[in-house]
Amino acid sequence: MFELGVFFGVMGLAALWLVWTLLRRGNRRTETAEGLLIEQARREQAASDRSSYSSNAMHNSSTHGNKYRP
């Protein structure tokens, strides 16, 4: 029973540490225009990657028009 208390105590402390870390971080804004440009470029690259590496783009086929089912 003691071990269970220690286990839950450690889990609780880990959860509190994570909450504290996230709250301490907050929603900090980028202070320079360079940071904003980097963030915008990464966001645009992620959007491009999502469309370029979709299932249809990778397999180059559509299962809507034929009866093939992988």
C-alpha positions in Angstrom: 0.0 0.0 0.0 2.9 2.3 0.8 4.3 1.7 -2.7 1.0 2.8 -4.3 1.1 6.0 -2.3 4.6 6.7 -3.4 3.7 5.9 -7.0 0.7 8.3 -7.0 2.7 10.9 -5.2 5.5 10.8 -7.9 2.8 10.9 -10.6 1.1 13.9 -9.0 4.4 15.8 -8.7 5.2 15.1 -12.3 1.8 16.4 -13.3 2.2 19.5 -11.2 5.7 20.1 -12.7 4.3 19.9 -16.2 1.4 22.3 -15.5 3.8 24.7 -13.8 6.2 24.5 -16.8 3.4 25.2 -19.3 1.9 28.0 -17.3 5.3 29.6 -16.9 5.9 29.5 -20.6 2.7 31.2 -21.5 1.9 32.6 -24.9 5.0 34.5 -25.5 5.1 36.6 -28.6 7.9 36.7 -31.0 9.8 40.0 -30.4 11.5 40.5 -33.8 10.3 40.5 -37.3 12.9 37.9 -38.2 11.2 35.5 -35.8 7.8 36.2 -37.4 9.2 35.5 -40.8 10.7 32.2 -39.7 7.4 31.2 -38.1 5.5 32.1 -41.3 7.9 30.2 -43.5 7.6 27.1 -41.3 3.8 27.3 -41.3 3.7 27.6 -45.1 6.2 24.7 -45.5 4.0 22.5 -43.2 0.9 23.3 -45.2 2.8 22.4 -48.4 4.1 19.2 -46.9 0.6 18.1 -45.8 -0.6 18.4 -49.4 2.5 17.0 -51.0 2.7 13.9 -48.8 -0.9 13.0 -48.6 -2.0 9.5 -49.3 -3.3 10.3 -52.8 -0.1 12.1 -53.7 2.1 9.2 -52.4 0.1 6.4 -54.0 -1.0 8.4 -57.1 -4.3 6.7 -57.2 -7.9 7.3 -56.1 -10.0 4.5 -54.7 -13.2 6.3 -55.5 -13.4 5.5 -59.2 -12.5 1.9 -59.1 -13.2 -1.2 -57.0 -9.6 -1.7 -55.9 -9.3 -1.7 -52.1 -5.8 -2.1 -50.6 
